[in-house]
Amino acid sequence: MGVALVIAGGLVLMTLVASLFSYLGEKRKRLDPQIEEKIARFEQRLAAIEAKADEKEERIAQLESEITFVTKLIEQRPK
């Protein structure tokens, strides 16, 4: 009878510990409104930076093609 109580108590204790960790994990996932606001602003800033980087990459590619074109013109110029 004592072994059955120990086993049942162990199962109950394991369930309670698992529930406690699950609760603590969920509580930790929920963020304060201030933190959520900061994250949203950060994401907006990051999107703006990515847009600027894309624009600069396009401009660099355009300049590279223009330089290639001018270089070809210079090479083809009669001497």
N, CA, C and O atoms as a printed pandas DataFrame, in Angstrom:
     atom_number atom_name residue_name chain_id  residue_number  x_coord  y_coord  z_coord
0              1         N          MET        A               1    0.837   -1.187    0.000
1              2        CA          MET        A               1    0.000    0.000    0.000
2              3         C          MET        A               1    0.878    1.244    0.000
3              4         O          MET        A               1    0.547    2.238   -0.646
4              5         N          GLY        A               2    1.996    1.194    0.721
5              6        CA          GLY        A               2    2.873    2.350    0.808
6              7         C          GLY        A               2    3.524    2.670   -0.538
7              8         O          GLY        A               2    3.726    3.837   -0.877
8              9         N          VAL        A               3    3.853    1.620   -1.304
9             10        CA          VAL        A               3    4.482    1.817   -2.609
10            11         C          VAL        A               3    3.499    2.502   -3.555
11            12         O          VAL        A               3    3.884    3.376   -4.332
12            13         N          ALA        A               4    2.235    2.104   -3.487
13            14        CA          ALA        A               4    1.211    2.700   -4.349
14            15         C          ALA        A               4    1.048    4.179   -4.021
15            16         O          ALA        A               4    0.874    4.999   -4.923
16            17         N          LEU        A               5    1.104    4.529   -2.727
17            18        CA          LEU        A               5    0.985    5.935   -2.344
18            19         C          LEU        A               5    2.191    6.745   -2.828
19            20         O          LEU        A               5    2.044    7.888   -3.261
20            21         N          VAL        A               6    3.361    6.159   -2.753
21            22        CA          VAL        A               6    4.568    6.854   -3.219
22            23         C          VAL        A               6    4.489    7.081   -4.724
23            24         O          VAL        A               6    4.823    8.162   -5.208
24            25         N          ILE        A               7    4.052    6.076   -5.458
25            26        CA          ILE        A               7    3.937    6.200   -6.916
26            27         C          ILE        A               7    2.885    7.249   -7.269
27            28         O          ILE        A               7    3.129    8.109   -8.115
28            29         N          ALA        A               8    1.730    7.186   -6.632
29            30        CA          ALA        A               8    0.662    8.157   -6.902
30            31         C          ALA        A               8    1.110    9.559   -6.512
31            32         O          ALA        A               8    0.844   10.517   -7.237
32            33         N          GLY        A               9    1.780    9.689   -5.388
33            34        CA          GLY        A               9    2.292   10.993   -4.960
34            35         C          GLY        A               9    3.326   11.532   -5.938
35            36         O          GLY        A               9    3.346   12.730   -6.221
36            37         N          GLY        A              10    4.185   10.660   -6.458
37            38        CA          GLY        A              10    5.177   11.064   -7.446
38            39         C          GLY        A              10    4.533   11.560   -8.727
39            40         O          GLY        A              10    4.961   12.556   -9.309
40            41         N          LEU        A              11    3.495   10.849   -9.160
41            42        CA          LEU        A              11    2.785   11.283  -10.366
42            43         C          LEU        A              11    2.114   12.635  -10.162
43            44         O          LEU        A              11    2.155   13.495  -11.043
44            45         N          VAL        A              12    1.501   12.818   -9.009
45            46        CA          VAL        A              12    0.849   14.106   -8.709
46            47         C          VAL        A              12    1.897   15.206   -8.644
47            48         O          VAL        A              12    1.688   16.293   -9.184
48            49         N          LEU        A              13    3.006   14.942   -7.998
49            50        CA          LEU        A              13    4.080   15.939   -7.881
50            51         C          LEU        A              13    4.648   16.282   -9.251
51            52         O          LEU        A              13    4.904   17.454   -9.530
52            53         N          MET        A              14    4.849   15.293  -10.106
53            54        CA          MET        A              14    5.355   15.559  -11.458
54            55         C          MET        A              14    4.368   16.420  -12.245
55            56         O          MET        A              14    4.777   17.318  -12.981
56            57         N          THR        A              15    3.093   16.154  -12.095
57            58        CA          THR        A              15    2.076   16.933  -12.793
58            59         C          THR        A              15    2.073   18.377  -12.298
59            60         O          THR        A              15    1.972   19.310  -13.095
60            61         N          LEU        A              16    2.182   18.558  -10.995
61            62        CA          LEU        A              16    2.192   19.911  -10.439
62            63         C          LEU        A              16    3.434   20.687  -10.883
63            64         O          LEU        A              16    3.342   21.868  -11.221
64            65         N          VAL        A              17    4.573   20.037  -10.883
65            66        CA          VAL        A              17    5.807   20.712  -11.313
66            67         C          VAL        A              17    5.710   21.099  -12.788
67            68         O          VAL        A              17    6.093   22.207  -13.163
68            69         N          ALA        A              18    5.204   20.196  -13.623
69            70        CA          ALA        A              18    5.052   20.497  -15.044
70            71         C          ALA        A              18    4.080   21.650  -15.247
71            72         O          ALA        A              18    4.318   22.528  -16.076
72            73         N          SER        A              19    2.991   21.651  -14.496
73            74        CA          SER        A              19    2.013   22.744  -14.600
74            75         C          SER        A              19    2.624   24.065  -14.162
75            76         O          SER        A              19    2.392   25.099  -14.789
76            77         N          LEU        A              20    3.398   24.036  -13.094
77            78        CA          LEU        A              20    4.045   25.246  -12.611
78            79         C          LEU        A              20    4.989   25.823  -13.665
79            80         O          LEU        A              20    4.957   27.024  -13.933
80            81         N          PHE        A              21    5.822   24.982  -14.259
81            82        CA          PHE        A              21    6.747   25.466  -15.287
82            83         C          PHE        A              21    6.000   25.959  -16.521
83            84         O          PHE        A              21    6.414   26.926  -17.162
84            85         N          SER        A              22    4.917   25.303  -16.844
85            86        CA          SER        A              22    4.109   25.754  -17.981
86            87         C          SER        A              22    3.517   27.141  -17.695
87            88         O          SER        A              22    3.536   28.017  -18.560
88            89         N          TYR        A              23    3.002   27.329  -16.505
89            90        CA          TYR        A              23    2.443   28.629  -16.112
90            91         C          TYR        A              23    3.516   29.712  -16.141
91            92         O          TYR        A              23    3.288   30.806  -16.657
92            93         N          LEU        A              24    4.676   29.406  -15.590
93            94        CA          LEU        A              24    5.751   30.392  -15.563
94            95         C          LEU        A              24    6.217   30.737  -16.974
95            96         O          LEU        A              24    6.527   31.893  -17.260
96            97         N          GLY        A              25    6.267   29.748  -17.847
97            98        CA          GLY        A              25    6.663   29.996  -19.232
98            99         C          GLY        A              25    5.670   30.882  -19.954
99           100         O          GLY        A              25    6.063   31.795  -20.681
100          101         N          GLU        A              26    4.383   30.621  -19.760
101          102        CA          GLU        A              26    3.353   31.452  -20.393
102          103         C          GLU        A              26    3.374   32.873  -19.830
103          104         O          GLU        A              26    3.198   33.845  -20.565
104          105         N          LYS        A              27    3.586   32.977  -18.547
105          106        CA          LYS        A              27    3.636   34.307  -17.924
106          107         C          LYS        A              27    4.809   35.104  -18.481
107          108         O          LYS        A              27    4.710   36.312  -18.693
108          109         N          ARG        A              28    5.907   34.419  -18.713
109          110        CA          ARG        A              28    7.096   35.092  -19.230
110          111         C          ARG        A              28    6.905   35.523  -20.677
111          112         O          ARG        A              28    7.474   36.526  -21.109
112          113         N          LYS        A              29    6.102   34.767  -21.430
113          114        CA          LYS        A              29    5.861   35.106  -22.834
114          115         C          LYS        A              29    5.041   36.386  -22.963
115          116         O          LYS        A              29    5.236   37.163  -23.898
116          117         N          ARG        A              30    4.137   36.598  -22.035
117          118        CA          ARG        A              30    3.321   37.814  -22.090
118          119         C          ARG        A              30    4.208   39.003  -21.744
119          120         O          ARG        A              30    4.871   39.019  -20.707
120          121         N          LEU        A              31    4.210   39.997  -22.629
121          122        CA          LEU        A              31    5.084   41.144  -22.448
122          123         C          LEU        A              31    4.303   42.347  -21.932
123          124         O          LEU        A              31    3.087   42.446  -22.095
124          125         N          ASP        A              32    5.027   43.236  -21.318
125          126        CA          ASP        A              32    4.424   44.481  -20.888
126          127         C          ASP        A              32    4.043   45.300  -22.115
127          128         O          ASP        A              32    4.677   45.164  -23.162
128          129         N          PRO        A              33    3.027   46.141  -22.010
129          130        CA          PRO        A              33    2.648   46.997  -23.148
130          131         C          PRO        A              33    3.787   47.916  -23.589
131          132         O          PRO        A              33    3.923   48.205  -24.778
132          133         N          GLN        A              34    4.589   48.367  -22.660
133          134        CA          GLN        A              34    5.711   49.235  -23.020
134          135         C          GLN        A              34    6.720   48.484  -23.869
135          136         O          GLN        A              34    7.248   49.028  -24.839
136          137         N          ILE        A              35    6.988   47.250  -23.512
137          138        CA          ILE        A              35    7.947   46.453  -24.277
138          139         C          ILE        A              35    7.390   46.170  -25.665
139          140         O          ILE        A              35    8.127   46.229  -26.650
140          141         N          GLU        A              36    6.107   45.866  -25.754
141          142        CA          GLU        A              36    5.489   45.623  -27.057
142          143         C          GLU        A              36    5.568   46.867  -27.928
143          144         O          GLU        A              36    5.811   46.767  -29.131
144          145         N          GLU        A              37    5.366   48.038  -27.335
145          146        CA          GLU        A              37    5.455   49.295  -28.078
146          147         C          GLU        A              37    6.879   49.521  -28.574
147          148         O          GLU        A              37    7.084   49.935  -29.715
148          149         N          LYS        A              38    7.860   49.250  -27.722
149          150        CA          LYS        A              38    9.256   49.399  -28.125
150          151         C          LYS        A              38    9.600   48.448  -29.261
151          152         O          LYS        A              38   10.317   48.817  -30.191
152          153         N          ILE        A              39    9.094   47.236  -29.184
153          154        CA          ILE        A              39    9.353   46.253  -30.240
154          155         C          ILE        A              39    8.733   46.725  -31.549
155          156         O          ILE        A              39    9.353   46.601  -32.605
156          157         N          ALA        A              40    7.518   47.264  -31.495
157          158        CA          ALA        A              40    6.856   47.757  -32.701
158          159         C          ALA        A              40    7.656   48.904  -33.321
159          160         O          ALA        A              40    7.839   48.948  -34.538
160          161         N          ARG        A              41    8.135   49.839  -32.478
161          162        CA          ARG        A              41    8.952   50.944  -33.002
162          163         C          ARG        A              41   10.251   50.423  -33.608
163          164         O          ARG        A              41   10.689   50.898  -34.656
164          165         N          PHE        A              42   10.855   49.457  -32.951
165          166        CA          PHE        A              42   12.087   48.870  -33.463
166          167         C          PHE        A              42   11.856   48.220  -34.826
167          168         O          PHE        A              42   12.672   48.366  -35.736
168          169         N          GLU        A              43   10.740   47.502  -34.960
169          170        CA          GLU        A              43   10.421   46.857  -36.229
170          171         C          GLU        A              43   10.199   47.893  -37.322
171          172         O          GLU        A              43   10.602   47.674  -38.464
172          173         N          GLN        A              44    9.562   49.023  -36.993
173          174        CA          GLN        A              44    9.368   50.094  -37.969
174          175         C          GLN        A              44   10.703   50.682  -38.400
175          176         O          GLN        A              44   10.939   50.905  -39.587
176          177         N          ARG        A              45   11.572   50.930  -37.429
177          178        CA          ARG        A              45   12.895   51.470  -37.756
178          179         C          ARG        A              45   13.680   50.502  -38.611
179          180         O          ARG        A              45   14.358   50.912  -39.554
180          181         N          LEU        A              46   13.596   49.218  -38.290
181          182        CA          LEU        A              46   14.294   48.200  -39.054
182          183         C          LEU        A              46   13.774   48.143  -40.492
183          184         O          LEU        A              46   14.557   47.999  -41.431
184          185         N          ALA        A              47   12.466   48.255  -40.663
185          186        CA          ALA        A              47   11.888   48.255  -42.010
186          187         C          ALA        A              47   12.370   49.472  -42.798
187          188         O          ALA        A              47   12.663   49.363  -43.989
188          189         N          ALA        A              48   12.454   50.627  -42.143
189          190        CA          ALA        A              48   12.940   51.836  -42.814
190          191         C          ALA        A              48   14.405   51.671  -43.219
191          192         O          ALA        A              48   14.792   52.061  -44.320
192          193         N          ILE        A              49   15.206   51.103  -42.347
193          194        CA          ILE        A              49   16.622   50.883  -42.662
194          195         C          ILE        A              49   16.759   49.904  -43.829
195          196         O          ILE        A              49   17.590   50.105  -44.714
196          197         N          GLU        A              50   15.947   48.849  -43.830
197          198        CA          GLU        A              50   16.001   47.888  -44.929
198          199         C          GLU        A              50   15.602   48.546  -46.247
199          200         O          GLU        A              50   16.198   48.260  -47.285
200          201         N          ALA        A              51   14.602   49.424  -46.214
201          202        CA          ALA        A              51   14.181   50.126  -47.428
202          203         C          ALA        A              51   15.306   51.020  -47.946
203          204         O          ALA        A              51   15.567   51.057  -49.149
204          205         N          LYS        A              52   15.971   51.739  -47.043
205          206        CA          LYS        A              52   17.095   52.589  -47.454
206          207         C          LYS        A              52   18.218   51.745  -48.040
207          208         O          LYS        A              52   18.824   52.128  -49.041
208          209         N          ALA        A              53   18.495   50.613  -47.431
209          210        CA          ALA        A              53   19.560   49.736  -47.932
210          211         C          ALA        A              53   19.211   49.230  -49.336
211          212         O          ALA        A              53   20.079   49.167  -50.207
212          213         N          ASP        A              54   17.954   48.872  -49.553
213          214        CA          ASP        A              54   17.530   48.425  -50.878
214          215         C          ASP        A              54   17.697   49.532  -51.910
215          216         O          ASP        A              54   18.162   49.281  -53.022
216          217         N          GLU        A              55   17.316   50.773  -51.541
217          218        CA          GLU        A              55   17.477   51.910  -52.452
218          219         C          GLU        A              55   18.943   52.121  -52.791
219          220         O          GLU        A              55   19.289   52.355  -53.950
220          221         N          LYS        A              56   19.797   52.040  -51.796
221          222        CA          LYS        A              56   21.230   52.252  -52.037
222          223         C          LYS        A              56   21.805   51.144  -52.905
223          224         O          LYS        A              56   22.645   51.412  -53.763
224          225         N          GLU        A              57   21.372   49.908  -52.702
225          226        CA          GLU        A              57   21.852   48.808  -53.529
226          227         C          GLU        A              57   21.431   49.006  -54.977
227          228         O          GLU        A              57   22.213   48.755  -55.894
228          229         N          GLU        A              58   20.189   49.459  -55.186
229          230        CA          GLU        A              58   19.724   49.732  -56.546
230          231         C          GLU        A              58   20.541   50.850  -57.184
231          232         O          GLU        A              58   20.921   50.754  -58.351
232          233         N          ARG        A              59   20.809   51.894  -56.436
233          234        CA          ARG        A              59   21.589   53.023  -56.946
234          235         C          ARG        A              59   23.022   52.585  -57.279
235          236         O          ARG        A              59   23.579   53.002  -58.294
236          237         N          ILE        A              60   23.608   51.755  -56.434
237          238        CA          ILE        A              60   24.957   51.249  -56.693
238          239         C          ILE        A              60   24.972   50.410  -57.967
239          240         O          ILE        A              60   25.883   50.536  -58.785
240          241         N          ALA        A              61   23.969   49.559  -58.134
241          242        CA          ALA        A              61   23.893   48.733  -59.346
242          243         C          ALA        A              61   23.749   49.624  -60.586
243          244         O          ALA        A              61   24.353   49.355  -61.624
244          245         N          GLN        A              62   22.956   50.669  -60.470
245          246        CA          GLN        A              62   22.778   51.596  -61.579
246          247         C          GLN        A              62   24.092   52.308  -61.903
247          248         O          GLN        A              62   24.454   52.439  -63.072
248          249         N          LEU        A              63   24.799   52.763  -60.886
249          250        CA          LEU        A              63   26.083   53.425  -61.097
250          251         C          LEU        A              63   27.106   52.476  -61.717
251          252         O          LEU        A              63   27.882   52.876  -62.585
252          253         N          GLU        A              64   27.107   51.219  -61.274
253          254        CA          GLU        A              64   28.028   50.244  -61.851
254          255         C          GLU        A              64   27.755   50.041  -63.334
255          256         O          GLU        A              64   28.690   49.945  -64.129
256          257         N          SER        A              65   26.486   49.975  -63.712
257          258        CA          SER        A              65   26.164   49.798  -65.132
258          259         C          SER        A              65   26.553   51.047  -65.928
259          260         O          SER        A              65   27.025   50.933  -67.059
260          261         N          GLU        A              66   26.362   52.223  -65.356
261          262        CA          GLU        A              66   26.762   53.458  -66.028
262          263         C          GLU        A              66   28.283   53.513  -66.190
263          264         O          GLU        A              66   28.774   53.932  -67.238
264          265         N          ILE        A              67   29.020   53.103  -65.182
265          266        CA          ILE        A              67   30.484   53.099  -65.257
266          267         C          ILE        A              67   30.947   52.107  -66.328
267          268         O          ILE        A              67   31.872   52.395  -67.087
268          269         N          THR        A              68   30.308   50.957  -66.384
269          270        CA          THR        A              68   30.654   49.968  -67.405
270          271         C          THR        A              68   30.402   50.537  -68.797
271          272         O          THR        A              68   31.221   50.367  -69.699
272          273         N          PHE        A              69   29.273   51.210  -68.968
273          274        CA          PHE        A              69   28.939   51.806  -70.260
274          275         C          PHE        A              69   29.965   52.871  -70.645
275          276         O          PHE        A              69   30.434   52.888  -71.783
276          277         N          VAL        A              70   30.313   53.744  -69.732
277          278        CA          VAL        A              70   31.282   54.800  -70.009
278          279         C          VAL        A              70   32.652   54.204  -70.310
279          280         O          VAL        A              70   33.356   54.687  -71.197
280          281         N          THR        A              71   33.028   53.177  -69.593
281          282        CA          THR        A              71   34.309   52.515  -69.827
282          283         C          THR        A              71   34.356   51.936  -71.239
283          284         O          THR        A              71   35.369   52.055  -71.927
284          285         N          LYS        A              72   33.263   51.310  -71.670
285          286        CA          LYS        A              72   33.216   50.764  -73.029
286          287         C          LYS        A              72   33.316   51.872  -74.057
287          288         O          LYS        A              72   33.991   51.721  -75.076
288          289         N          LEU        A              73   32.643   52.993  -73.794
289          290        CA          LEU        A              73   32.725   54.123  -74.722
290          291         C          LEU        A              73   34.156   54.640  -74.833
291          292         O          LEU        A              73   34.632   54.941  -75.927
292          293         N          ILE        A              74   34.827   54.739  -73.708
293          294        CA          ILE        A              74   36.209   55.227  -73.710
294          295         C          ILE        A              74   37.118   54.255  -74.455
295          296         O          ILE        A              74   37.995   54.687  -75.203
296          297         N          GLU        A              75   36.924   52.953  -74.264
297          298        CA          GLU        A              75   37.744   51.960  -74.931
298          299         C          GLU        A              75   37.519   51.949  -76.427
299          300         O          GLU        A              75   38.449   51.667  -77.182
300          301         N          GLN        A              76   36.300   52.251  -76.883
301          302        CA          GLN        A              76   35.966   52.212  -78.307
302          303         C          GLN        A              76   36.318   53.520  -79.020
303          304         O          GLN        A              76   36.243   53.590  -80.247
304          305         N          ARG        A              77   36.689   54.521  -78.293
305          306        CA          ARG        A              77   37.007   55.833  -78.883
306          307         C          ARG        A              77   38.207   55.687  -79.819
307          308         O          ARG        A              77   39.217   55.079  -79.462
308          309         N          PRO        A              78   38.083   56.243  -80.996
309          310        CA          PRO        A              78   39.214   56.140  -81.928
310          311         C          PRO        A              78   40.408   56.951  -81.432
311          312         O          PRO        A              78   40.245   58.020  -80.844
312          313         N          LYS        A              79   41.580   56.441  -81.671
313          314        CA          LYS        A              79   42.790   57.109  -81.197
314          315         C          LYS        A              79   43.471   57.843  -82.297
315          316         O          LYS        A              79   44.510   58.465  -82.073
